[in-house]
Amino acid sequence: MLQRGSLLYILYISYIYSMHAMSIEFRKRTAFAGTEKHVNIVISNSGDRPIYEQIASQIRDAILSGDLGEGDALPSIRSLATDLRVSVITTKRSYTELESQGFIDTIPGKGSFVAGGSGDLLREQRIRQVERQLEAALSSARSAGLSLSDVHDMIDALTEGAV
């Protein structure tokens, strides 16, 4: 029986907290010798989003933000699965999703790489992301009783001198 304060209880609680969220940092290989960037992938076992979606969305975000550029190599499916302590099937599903969306290319025997010529795709994804954020802001403005004119005035004030 686990009793509060016992060593076994403390180890059990530590284990539970360690399983709550896991993080992995992988090194991005670049075309320039000696340069490395790091991409963090944090997964949570307690959320309602599947782990494969968490992995795919974080890699997608790294591509969209420019942290991963065209032609950059991703970790192997097996390596990422081992580092994240998840199933190879989970990471395979993440990579398959990213490949079907045009973010990565997988070359048998070579690995997975950020897709080339995805500039238009990246721009479209960023536009969609801004549209979602604007929709949320407009929804908040409506619930606060602001008119469209008020929102325009706010945007003008925020962008004054920024462009």
C-alpha positions, 0 to 999 in steps of 0.5 A: 500500500502506498502511504503518503510520505513514503519513498515508494509514494514519492517515486510513484508521484515523480513517475506520474509527473514525468509521464505528464509531459515529455520533451525532446530536442532534436538537432537540425542538420543544415547545409552549412557545416558546423551550424545547428539549430534545435527544435523542441517537441513537447508531448503531453499524455494527459491532453485530449489531442492524440500524440501523433497530432502533437508531434505533427503540429509542432514540426509543422509550426517549426517549418512555418516559423522558419526554424526548419527550412527547405531540405532540412533533415528530420530525425528518423522515425525510429530515432524520434520514437525512441527519444519521445518514448512513443511507438514507431507507429505514432511517429510514422503517422505524424510523418505520413500526415506531414507528407500528405499535407506537403510539408515533408518529403520522405526518400526511402533509405535517406530519410525525411526532409522539409519539402522543397518549393513549399513557399506557397504552401507555407504562405497559405498556411500562415494566411489561414492561421492569421484568418483564424486568429482574426476570427477569434478576435472578431468574436471577442470584439462582438461579445464585448459589444464593439462595432466593426468601426471600433475594431478598425480603429484599434487595428489602425492604432496598433499598426501605427508606425509598425509598417 
